[in-house]
Amino acid sequence: MGRSRGGLTSKLHFAVDALGKPLRMILSAGQVADIECAHDLIADMPCASLVADKGYDANALVMSIEASGAQAVIPPRSNRIAPRHYDRCAYRARNLIERFFNRIKHYRRIATRYDKLACSYMAFVRIVCAVISYRYM
């Protein structure tokens, strides 16, 4: 990250555990698609299943998740010719990430991104993640 600037917009990508605590985060430019950060976000992360939204529906990602021994719980996009099956009951756990984003956006400095530099923004995001992990133990 260093001294790079976030541009006009930026996007936070997170991986959380089954309790909704952050495991890994990536900051990208706002125009970057979610799927482009997926491999870096889940690399070498041991898990039984990976729950994600339709933005992560790609054959390459699903195959790499299943190759690691985990189950991919990702609903298929509506434009798929042959829709994949996914566990709808397990997909309900995706609200953990939504609740996590809701918690970090209570901190105005994260929600509005006052910081100009990516490194200072990420430093505050890390502090907030530590506070959330400690508070919701």
Secondary structure as a PSIPRED ss2 file (coil, helix, strand):
# PSIPRED VFORMAT (PSIPRED V4.0)

   1 M C   1.000  0.000  0.000
   2 G C   1.000  0.000  0.000
   3 R C   1.000  0.000  0.000
   4 S C   1.000  0.000  0.000
   5 R E   0.000  0.000  1.000
   6 G C   1.000  0.000  0.000
   7 G C   1.000  0.000  0.000
   8 L C   1.000  0.000  0.000
   9 T C   1.000  0.000  0.000
  10 S E   0.000  0.000  1.000
  11 K E   0.000  0.000  1.000
  12 L E   0.000  0.000  1.000
  13 H E   0.000  0.000  1.000
  14 F E   0.000  0.000  1.000
  15 A E   0.000  0.000  1.000
  16 V E   0.000  0.000  1.000
  17 D C   1.000  0.000  0.000
  18 A C   1.000  0.000  0.000
  19 L C   1.000  0.000  0.000
  20 G C   1.000  0.000  0.000
  21 K C   1.000  0.000  0.000
  22 P E   0.000  0.000  1.000
  23 L E   0.000  0.000  1.000
  24 R E   0.000  0.000  1.000
  25 M E   0.000  0.000  1.000
  26 I E   0.000  0.000  1.000
  27 L E   0.000  0.000  1.000
  28 S E   0.000  0.000  1.000
  29 A E   0.000  0.000  1.000
  30 G C   1.000  0.000  0.000
  31 Q C   1.000  0.000  0.000
  32 V C   1.000  0.000  0.000
  33 A C   1.000  0.000  0.000
  34 D H   0.000  1.000  0.000
  35 I H   0.000  1.000  0.000
  36 E H   0.000  1.000  0.000
  37 C H   0.000  1.000  0.000
  38 A H   0.000  1.000  0.000
  39 H H   0.000  1.000  0.000
  40 D H   0.000  1.000  0.000
  41 L H   0.000  1.000  0.000
  42 I H   0.000  1.000  0.000
  43 A C   1.000  0.000  0.000
  44 D C   1.000  0.000  0.000
  45 M C   1.000  0.000  0.000
  46 P C   1.000  0.000  0.000
  47 C C   1.000  0.000  0.000
  48 A C   1.000  0.000  0.000
  49 S E   0.000  0.000  1.000
  50 L E   0.000  0.000  1.000
  51 V E   0.000  0.000  1.000
  52 A C   1.000  0.000  0.000
  53 D C   1.000  0.000  0.000
  54 K H   0.000  1.000  0.000
  55 G H   0.000  1.000  0.000
  56 Y H   0.000  1.000  0.000
  57 D C   1.000  0.000  0.000
  58 A C   1.000  0.000  0.000
  59 N H   0.000  1.000  0.000
  60 A H   0.000  1.000  0.000
  61 L H   0.000  1.000  0.000
  62 V H   0.000  1.000  0.000
  63 M H   0.000  1.000  0.000
  64 S H   0.000  1.000  0.000
  65 I H   0.000  1.000  0.000
  66 E H   0.000  1.000  0.000
  67 A H   0.000  1.000  0.000
  68 S C   1.000  0.000  0.000
  69 G C   1.000  0.000  0.000
  70 A C   1.000  0.000  0.000
  71 Q E   0.000  0.000  1.000
  72 A E   0.000  0.000  1.000
  73 V E   0.000  0.000  1.000
  74 I C   1.000  0.000  0.000
  75 P C   1.000  0.000  0.000
  76 P C   1.000  0.000  0.000
  77 R C   1.000  0.000  0.000
  78 S C   1.000  0.000  0.000
  79 N C   1.000  0.000  0.000
  80 R C   1.000  0.000  0.000
  81 I C   1.000  0.000  0.000
  82 A C   1.000  0.000  0.000
  83 P C   1.000  0.000  0.000
  84 R C   1.000  0.000  0.000
  85 H C   1.000  0.000  0.000
  86 Y C   1.000  0.000  0.000
  87 D C   1.000  0.000  0.000
  88 R H   0.000  1.000  0.000
  89 C H   0.000  1.000  0.000
  90 A H   0.000  1.000  0.000
  91 Y H   0.000  1.000  0.000
  92 R H   0.000  1.000  0.000
  93 A H   0.000  1.000  0.000
  94 R H   0.000  1.000  0.000
  95 N H   0.000  1.000  0.000
  96 L H   0.000  1.000  0.000
  97 I H   0.000  1.000  0.000
  98 E H   0.000  1.000  0.000
  99 R H   0.000  1.000  0.000
 100 F H   0.000  1.000  0.000
 101 F H   0.000  1.000  0.000
 102 N H   0.000  1.000  0.000
 103 R H   0.000  1.000  0.000
 104 I H   0.000  1.000  0.000
 105 K C   1.000  0.000  0.000
 106 H C   1.000  0.000  0.000
 107 Y C   1.000  0.000  0.000
 108 R H   0.000  1.000  0.000
 109 R H   0.000  1.000  0.000
 110 I H   0.000  1.000  0.000
 111 A H   0.000  1.000  0.000
 112 T H   0.000  1.000  0.000
 113 R C   1.000  0.000  0.000
 114 Y C   1.000  0.000  0.000
 115 D C   1.000  0.000  0.000
 116 K C   1.000  0.000  0.000
 117 L E   0.000  0.000  1.000
 118 A H   0.000  1.000  0.000
 119 C H   0.000  1.000  0.000
 120 S H   0.000  1.000  0.000
 121 Y H   0.000  1.000  0.000
 122 M H   0.000  1.000  0.000
 123 A H   0.000  1.000  0.000
 124 F H   0.000  1.000  0.000
 125 V H   0.000  1.000  0.000
 126 R H   0.000  1.000  0.000
 127 I H   0.000  1.000  0.000
 128 V H   0.000  1.000  0.000
 129 C H   0.000  1.000  0.000
 130 A H   0.000  1.000  0.000
 131 V H   0.000  1.000  0.000
 132 I H   0.000  1.000  0.000
 133 S H   0.000  1.000  0.000
 134 Y H   0.000  1.000  0.000
 135 R H   0.000  1.000  0.000
 136 Y C   1.000  0.000  0.000
 137 M C   1.000  0.000  0.000
